[in-house]
Amino acid sequence: MDNLKNYRDEIDEIDKQITELFERRMDISKEISRCKKEQEIGILNAKREEEVIQKNLSYLKNKDYRFVLEGFFRNLMNLSKLIQNEENHR
Ligand SMILES: C=C(O[C@@H]1C=C(C(=O)O)C=C[C@H]1O)C(=O)O
């Protein structure tokens, strides 16, 4: 049995699901940026970002991944703010 091939197939399937969820998250982030524009609120909400990180760290089963999960969410939220900025400057 080719383990490498099987593992990569599994990663490909997971990546597909991540991409679908990523797209949904970014679509919602765009909607949030429209609300913020209407209400004249700035894009960054540092308190909310800390809550997002803490909440998701609490869901983690393998605590060895704490550091990388935090990095993942910080990067994800930076991309989300990029999309919000683009949306508000169209
Ligand atoms: C999406 C928002 O805007 C920004 C992006 C966040 C995110 O991607 O989770 C969180 C807080 C904000 O800095 C929000 O305010 O909820």
The ligand as a Tripos MOL2 file, in Angstrom:
@<TRIPOS>MOLECULE
LIG
   16    16     1     0     0
SMALL
NO_CHARGES

@<TRIPOS>ATOM
      1 C1        -14.6760   40.1220   11.0510 C.2       1 LIG1
      2 C2        -14.4480   41.1860   11.8310 C.2       1 LIG1
      3 O1        -13.4390   42.1250   11.5270 O.3       1 LIG1
      4 C3        -12.0600   41.9310   11.8740 C.3       1 LIG1
      5 C4        -11.6710   40.5580   11.5290 C.2       1 LIG1
      6 C5        -11.9360   39.5530   12.4160 C.2       1 LIG1
      7 C6        -12.0190   38.1390   11.9500 C.2       1 LIG1
      8 O2        -11.6650   37.8710   10.7930 O.co2     1 LIG1
      9 O3        -12.4720   37.2780   12.7380 O.co2     1 LIG1
     10 C7        -12.1880   39.8680   13.7630 C.2       1 LIG1
     11 C8        -12.1730   41.1440   14.2140 C.2       1 LIG1
     12 C9        -11.8550   42.2910   13.3360 C.3       1 LIG1
     13 O4        -10.5410   42.7260   13.5820 O.3       1 LIG1
     14 C10       -15.2530   41.4740   13.0180 C.2       1 LIG1
     15 O5        -15.1860   42.6060   13.5240 O.co2     1 LIG1
     16 O6        -15.9970   40.5760   13.4810 O.co2     1 LIG1
@<TRIPOS>BOND
     1     1     2 2
     2     2     3 1
     3     2    14 1
     4     3     4 1
     5     4     5 1
     6     4    12 1
     7     5     6 2
     8     6     7 1
     9     6    10 1
    10     7     8 2
    11     7     9 1
    12    10    11 2
    13    11    12 1
    14    12    13 1
    15    14    15 2
    16    14    16 1
@<TRIPOS>SUBSTRUCTURE
     1 LIG1         1 GROUP 0 **** ****
